[in-house]
Amino acid sequence: MSAQDHPLPGAETEFAIRSRPAARDWRSDEPAHVLDFHRSIPGYAPTRLVELPALARELGAARVWVKEEAHRYGLPAFKMLGAAHAVARALSARLGVGESALPLSEIAARLPETGVRELVAATDGNHGRAVARTGALVGLPARIFLPGGVSEAAVDGIRAEDAEIVPLGGSYDAAVARAAEESRGSGSLLIQDTSWEGYEEVPAWIVEGYGSVLEEAAAQLREAGAPAPTLVTAPTGVGAFAEAVVRFTRSGGFASGTAGASDAAPHILAVEPSAAPSLFASLLAGQPVTVQTGNTIMAGLNCGTVAAASWPALRDGVDLSAVVPDAAVTRAVRDLEAHGVDSGPCGAASLAGVRLLRERGMLADGANILLISTEGRAANPLPAAGISV
């Protein structure tokens, strides 16, 4: 892949891509492994890793796999991994447990000792539902603040978890600020997947939880005798999941013990909506910047500010950053469905980003590609009217 640098999308184009080859040389410390904690939660099962030979032929790749996060603990997205771990770590700390998370069942039995009476979060959909589901498992109600643009399906999903919904309209960043303000009351615990100065611990625990997606995928590749990926995708909103991808990949998580592993570090492709290119803009500026967001079918990625705690790892470890429009993602959702993969718009952004690499001549022939699809269609359906492609 050759270095290319294109400006932010504007009136004439909704596509943008940036290559930063030096980021492949950065190495992360090995992240925490919390898969055993996730296995302790009722309903645990690894999500599917699906190989798509037809998509490999289209992209000129050797092999293409999709990690399909459409059915995680009965929810249509991966977010439960982060929310459950963060809730468990926060409540375990209040129970005097140090650097570990007690099983949720044990926390539920000792809940009065924590002094917590409710969980609070802001969400574009999936995170809030995951917080509410985790709250139900430990016996805590949840109050969820919603920005504008959250789909009815996502709202219905949160309501199905018996959460209190507070619709605000406006931007995701504004909803986060309101949730943080409201959580300052006695007995409230904020479980937010973005970070700012003074609020770093819970988001870090969420990132650790997301790492189980990567740990599962690496194990599944090894079990299949498959080569290590040379390109890994990261749908990116506030950057917490992208940070998990960076920390796992840049610590050699995929290469270790995997057939066909090479010394070259995998490429990491962060993908954002053209309506909310906060990471792209920050990488271009060399420092975190806030962008004005618009409307997008990628509701879970519609975030105007990169999480402060995630920024250093993203700055140092993301070598490819792509911005894609809704039309390209709509096509990707439909094409993945035709291949038997259940992927909503945020998850299908991965394929749209890799296709953009291919179109720009930045995807090497013979690549081994791991597309991470972070949600199923039930999490965030395409608009009924559809979007032209």
C-alpha positions as CSV (number, residue, x, y, z in Angstrom):
1,M,0.0,0.0,0.0
2,S,1.4,3.4,-1.0
3,A,1.0,6.4,1.2
4,Q,-1.9,8.6,0.2
5,D,-3.4,11.5,1.9
6,H,-6.8,13.0,0.9
7,P,-8.6,15.9,2.6
8,L,-11.7,15.6,4.6
9,P,-14.9,14.9,2.5
10,G,-16.7,18.0,1.4
11,A,-19.3,19.2,-1.0
12,E,-17.8,17.4,-4.0
13,T,-17.0,14.0,-2.4
14,E,-18.1,11.9,0.6
15,F,-15.1,9.6,0.4
16,A,-11.7,10.1,2.1
17,I,-8.8,7.9,3.0
18,R,-5.4,8.4,4.7
19,S,-2.4,6.2,4.9
20,R,0.2,6.4,7.7
21,P,2.7,3.6,7.1
22,A,4.8,4.4,10.2
23,A,1.9,3.4,12.5
24,R,2.5,-0.3,11.6
25,D,5.8,-0.1,13.5
26,W,4.2,1.0,16.7
27,R,3.9,-1.7,19.4
28,S,1.4,-1.9,22.2
29,D,1.8,-3.7,25.6
30,E,-0.3,-6.9,25.7
31,P,-3.9,-6.0,26.7
32,A,-5.7,-7.6,29.5
33,H,-7.5,-10.9,28.6
34,V,-11.0,-11.0,30.0
35,L,-12.5,-13.8,28.0
36,D,-12.8,-16.0,31.1
37,F,-15.0,-13.3,32.7
38,H,-17.3,-13.2,29.6
39,R,-17.6,-17.0,29.7
40,S,-19.0,-16.7,33.2
41,I,-22.0,-14.7,31.9
42,P,-25.1,-16.8,31.2
43,G,-25.6,-17.3,27.4
44,Y,-22.0,-17.0,26.4
45,A,-21.0,-18.4,23.1
46,P,-18.4,-17.2,20.6
47,T,-19.8,-15.4,17.6
48,R,-19.3,-16.7,14.1
49,L,-16.2,-16.3,12.0
50,V,-17.4,-16.6,8.4
51,E,-15.1,-17.0,5.4
52,L,-16.3,-15.4,2.1
53,P,-14.4,-16.7,-0.9
54,A,-16.6,-14.7,-3.4
55,L,-15.7,-11.5,-1.6
56,A,-12.1,-12.4,-1.7
57,R,-12.3,-12.7,-5.5
58,E,-14.0,-9.3,-5.8
59,L,-11.3,-7.7,-3.6
60,G,-8.3,-9.5,-5.2
61,A,-7.6,-11.0,-1.7
62,A,-6.3,-14.4,-0.8
63,R,-8.9,-14.9,1.9
64,V,-11.6,-12.8,3.6
65,W,-13.3,-13.5,6.9
66,V,-16.1,-11.7,8.7
67,K,-16.4,-11.7,12.5
68,E,-20.2,-11.5,12.8
69,E,-21.3,-9.8,16.1
70,A,-25.0,-10.1,15.3
71,H,-25.9,-12.4,18.2
72,R,-23.9,-11.7,21.4
73,Y,-25.7,-12.8,24.6
74,G,-29.0,-12.6,22.7
75,L,-28.3,-8.9,21.7
76,P,-27.6,-7.8,18.1
77,A,-24.2,-6.2,18.7
78,F,-20.9,-6.6,20.5
79,K,-21.4,-3.9,23.1
80,M,-22.3,-6.3,26.0
81,L,-18.7,-7.3,26.2
82,G,-17.6,-3.9,27.2
83,A,-20.6,-2.9,29.3
84,A,-20.6,-6.1,31.3
85,H,-16.9,-5.9,32.1
86,A,-17.0,-2.3,33.0
87,V,-20.0,-2.7,35.3
88,A,-18.4,-5.7,37.0
89,R,-15.1,-4.0,37.5
90,A,-16.7,-0.8,38.9
91,L,-18.9,-2.8,41.3
92,S,-16.2,-5.2,42.2
93,A,-14.0,-2.2,43.2
94,R,-16.8,-1.0,45.5
95,L,-16.8,-4.5,47.1
96,G,-13.1,-4.2,47.8
97,V,-11.9,-6.5,45.0
98,G,-8.8,-5.1,43.3
99,E,-7.7,-5.8,39.8
100,S,-10.4,-8.2,38.7
101,A,-14.1,-8.5,37.9
102,L,-16.2,-10.7,40.1
103,P,-18.8,-12.8,38.2
104,L,-22.1,-10.9,37.8
105,S,-24.0,-13.5,39.8
106,E,-21.7,-12.9,42.8
107,I,-22.1,-9.1,42.4
108,A,-25.9,-9.5,42.4
109,A,-25.8,-11.4,45.7
110,R,-23.8,-8.5,47.3
111,L,-25.3,-5.6,45.5
112,P,-26.5,-3.6,48.6
113,E,-22.9,-3.4,49.8
114,T,-21.9,-1.4,46.7
115,G,-24.3,1.6,47.4
116,V,-25.2,1.8,43.7
117,R,-28.9,2.1,42.9
118,E,-28.9,2.8,39.1
119,L,-26.7,2.7,36.0
120,V,-26.6,5.7,33.7
121,A,-25.4,6.0,30.1
122,A,-25.8,7.9,26.9
123,T,-26.0,5.9,23.7
124,D,-26.6,5.8,20.0
125,G,-28.4,2.5,20.6
126,N,-26.3,-0.6,21.2
127,H,-24.2,0.5,24.2
128,G,-27.3,1.7,26.1
129,R,-29.1,-1.6,25.6
130,A,-26.0,-3.5,26.8
131,V,-25.8,-1.4,29.9
132,A,-29.5,-2.0,30.6
133,R,-29.1,-5.8,30.1
134,T,-26.1,-5.9,32.4
135,G,-28.0,-3.9,35.0
136,A,-30.8,-6.4,34.9
137,L,-28.3,-9.3,35.5
138,V,-27.0,-7.6,38.7
139,G,-30.4,-6.2,39.8
140,L,-29.9,-2.5,38.9
141,P,-32.2,-0.3,36.9
142,A,-30.7,1.8,34.0
143,R,-31.4,5.3,32.8
144,I,-30.4,5.8,29.2
145,F,-30.0,9.2,27.5
146,L,-30.6,9.3,23.7
147,P,-29.4,11.8,21.1
148,G,-31.3,12.5,17.9
149,G,-31.2,10.0,15.1
150,V,-31.5,6.8,17.1
151,S,-33.6,4.3,15.1
152,E,-36.9,3.1,16.4
153,A,-35.6,-0.4,16.4
154,A,-32.8,0.6,18.8
155,V,-35.1,2.5,21.0
156,D,-37.5,-0.5,21.2
157,G,-34.5,-2.7,22.1
158,I,-33.5,-0.5,25.0
159,R,-37.1,-0.3,26.2
160,A,-37.3,-4.1,26.0
161,E,-34.6,-4.2,28.7
162,D,-36.9,-2.2,31.1
163,A,-34.6,0.8,31.0
164,E,-35.8,4.4,31.6
165,I,-35.3,6.2,28.3
166,V,-34.5,10.0,28.3
167,P,-34.8,11.3,24.7
168,L,-32.8,14.5,24.2
169,G,-32.4,15.0,20.5
170,G,-29.3,16.9,19.5
171,S,-25.8,15.4,19.2
172,Y,-24.2,12.3,20.8
173,D,-21.6,14.5,22.6
174,A,-24.4,16.6,24.2
175,A,-26.2,13.4,25.4
176,V,-22.9,12.2,27.0
177,A,-22.5,15.5,28.8
178,R,-26.1,15.3,30.1
179,A,-25.7,11.7,31.2
180,A,-22.5,12.6,33.1
181,E,-24.2,15.5,34.8
182,E,-27.2,13.4,35.8
183,S,-25.0,10.6,37.2
184,R,-23.5,12.8,39.8
185,G,-26.3,12.1,42.2
186,S,-25.8,9.6,45.0
187,G,-26.2,6.0,44.0
188,S,-25.8,6.6,40.3
189,L,-23.0,4.9,38.3
190,L,-22.0,6.2,34.9
191,I,-21.0,3.5,32.4
192,Q,-19.9,5.5,29.4
193,D,-17.8,4.2,26.4
194,T,-16.1,7.5,25.8
195,S,-13.6,9.3,28.0
196,W,-12.5,12.7,29.1
197,E,-10.2,14.2,31.7
198,G,-11.1,12.7,35.0
199,Y,-13.2,9.9,33.5
200,E,-10.8,7.3,32.2
201,E,-11.2,4.2,34.3
202,V,-14.6,2.9,33.2
203,P,-13.9,3.5,29.5
204,A,-10.6,1.6,29.9
205,W,-12.5,-1.3,31.3
206,I,-14.9,-1.2,28.4
207,V,-12.0,-1.3,25.9
208,E,-10.6,-4.3,27.8
209,G,-14.0,-6.0,27.4
210,Y,-14.1,-5.4,23.7
211,G,-10.8,-7.3,23.3
212,S,-12.7,-10.5,23.6
213,V,-13.9,-10.0,20.0
214,L,-10.3,-10.1,18.8
215,E,-9.3,-12.9,21.2
216,E,-12.1,-15.1,19.9
217,A,-11.3,-14.3,16.2
218,A,-7.6,-15.1,16.7
219,A,-8.5,-18.4,18.3
220,Q,-10.9,-19.3,15.5
221,L,-8.3,-18.5,12.8
222,R,-5.8,-20.8,14.6
223,E,-8.4,-23.6,15.0
224,A,-9.1,-23.3,11.2
225,G,-5.4,-23.5,10.4
226,A,-5.8,-20.1,8.6
227,P,-3.1,-17.5,8.0
228,A,-2.9,-14.5,10.2
229,P,-4.8,-11.4,8.8
230,T,-2.8,-8.8,7.0
231,L,-5.6,-6.3,7.3
232,V,-8.0,-5.8,10.2
233,T,-10.9,-3.4,10.2
234,A,-12.2,-1.3,13.0
235,P,-15.6,0.5,12.7
236,T,-14.9,3.7,14.6
237,G,-17.2,6.1,16.6
238,V,-15.7,7.4,19.8
239,G,-12.7,5.1,19.3
240,A,-13.1,2.6,22.1
241,F,-13.5,-0.4,19.9
242,A,-10.8,0.8,17.5
243,E,-8.5,1.1,20.5
244,A,-9.2,-2.5,21.4
245,V,-8.3,-3.5,17.8
246,V,-5.1,-1.5,17.9
247,R,-4.0,-2.9,21.3
248,F,-4.6,-6.5,20.4
249,T,-3.2,-6.3,16.9
250,R,-0.1,-4.2,17.7
251,S,0.8,-6.5,20.6
252,G,1.0,-9.4,18.1
253,G,-2.3,-11.0,19.1
254,F,-3.1,-12.3,15.7
255,A,0.4,-13.5,14.7
256,S,1.2,-15.7,17.7
257,G,0.8,-19.3,16.8
258,T,-1.1,-18.6,13.7
259,A,-0.4,-20.6,10.5
260,G,1.3,-18.5,7.8
261,A,2.1,-15.6,10.2
262,S,4.7,-13.2,8.9
263,D,6.9,-10.7,10.6
264,A,5.0,-7.8,9.0
265,A,2.4,-6.2,11.3
266,P,-1.2,-6.2,10.0
267,H,-2.7,-3.1,8.6
268,I,-5.4,-1.6,10.7
269,L,-8.2,0.2,8.9
270,A,-10.4,2.6,10.9
271,V,-13.7,3.4,9.2
272,E,-16.0,6.3,9.9
273,P,-19.2,7.9,8.4
274,S,-18.7,10.9,6.2
275,A,-21.2,12.6,8.6
276,A,-18.8,12.1,11.6
277,P,-15.1,11.8,10.6
278,S,-13.7,12.7,14.1
279,L,-10.8,10.3,14.0
280,F,-9.9,11.2,10.4
281,A,-9.9,14.9,11.2
282,S,-7.9,14.4,14.4
283,L,-5.2,12.3,12.6
284,L,-5.1,15.0,9.9
285,A,-4.6,17.7,12.6
286,G,-2.2,15.6,14.7
287,Q,-4.4,16.3,17.7
288,P,-7.9,15.6,18.9
289,V,-10.5,17.8,17.3
290,T,-14.3,17.8,17.5
291,V,-16.3,17.7,14.2
292,Q,-19.9,18.7,13.7
293,T,-21.9,15.6,13.0
294,G,-24.7,15.1,10.6
295,N,-27.3,12.4,9.8
296,T,-26.2,8.9,9.0
297,I,-27.5,5.3,9.0
298,M,-24.3,4.4,10.9
299,A,-25.9,5.7,14.1
300,G,-23.4,3.9,16.5
301,L,-20.5,5.7,14.7
302,N,-22.1,9.1,14.7
303,C,-19.7,10.7,17.2
304,G,-18.1,14.1,17.0
305,T,-15.2,13.6,19.4
306,V,-12.6,10.8,19.8
307,A,-12.4,9.5,23.4
308,A,-9.5,11.2,25.1
309,A,-8.1,8.0,26.6
310,S,-8.3,6.2,23.2
311,W,-6.6,8.9,21.2
312,P,-2.9,8.1,22.0
313,A,-3.3,4.4,20.8
314,L,-5.2,5.5,17.7
315,R,-2.7,8.2,16.9
316,D,0.2,5.8,17.2
317,G,-1.3,2.5,15.9
318,V,-3.9,3.2,13.1
319,D,-2.2,3.2,9.7
320,L,-5.3,3.5,7.5
321,S,-8.2,5.8,8.1
322,A,-11.3,5.8,5.8
323,V,-14.4,7.9,5.6
324,V,-17.4,6.4,3.8
325,P,-20.9,7.6,2.9
326,D,-24.2,6.0,3.7
327,A,-24.7,4.8,0.1
328,A,-21.6,2.7,0.1
329,V,-22.6,1.2,3.4
330,T,-26.1,0.4,2.3
331,R,-24.6,-1.6,-0.6
332,A,-22.3,-3.4,1.8
333,V,-25.2,-4.3,4.1
334,R,-27.1,-5.8,1.2
335,D,-24.0,-7.6,-0.3
336,L,-23.1,-9.2,3.1
337,E,-26.7,-10.3,3.5
338,A,-26.5,-12.0,0.0
339,H,-23.4,-13.8,1.3
340,G,-25.3,-15.0,4.4
341,V,-23.8,-12.5,6.9
342,D,-26.1,-10.5,9.2
343,S,-24.5,-7.1,9.3
344,G,-26.0,-3.7,10.2
345,P,-24.7,-0.4,8.8
346,C,-22.0,0.1,11.5
347,G,-20.7,-3.4,10.9
348,A,-20.9,-3.2,7.2
349,A,-18.8,0.0,7.2
350,S,-15.8,-2.4,7.4
351,L,-16.5,-3.7,3.9
352,A,-17.2,-0.3,2.5
353,G,-13.9,0.9,3.8
354,V,-12.0,-2.0,2.3
355,R,-13.7,-1.5,-1.0
356,L,-12.5,2.1,-1.0
357,L,-9.0,0.9,-0.4
358,R,-9.3,-1.4,-3.4
359,E,-10.7,1.4,-5.6
360,R,-7.9,3.7,-4.7
361,G,-5.2,1.1,-5.4
362,M,-4.2,0.8,-1.8
363,L,-5.2,-2.8,-1.1
364,A,-2.4,-5.2,-2.0
365,D,-3.3,-8.3,-4.0
366,G,-3.4,-11.5,-2.0
367,A,-4.3,-9.9,1.3
368,N,-5.8,-11.8,4.2
369,I,-8.6,-9.6,5.4
370,L,-10.5,-9.7,8.7
371,L,-13.7,-7.7,8.5
372,I,-15.2,-7.0,12.0
373,S,-18.9,-6.5,11.8
374,T,-19.9,-5.0,15.1
375,E,-23.7,-5.3,14.8
376,G,-26.5,-7.2,13.1
377,R,-29.3,-5.7,11.1
378,A,-31.7,-6.0,14.1
379,A,-29.6,-3.5,16.0
380,N,-30.0,-0.8,13.3
381,P,-32.0,-1.6,10.2
382,L,-31.6,0.2,7.0
383,P,-34.2,2.9,6.5
384,A,-37.4,1.5,5.0
385,A,-37.1,3.8,1.9
386,G,-33.5,2.6,1.4
387,I,-30.6,4.7,0.1
388,S,-29.6,4.8,-3.6
389,V,-26.4,3.2,-4.4
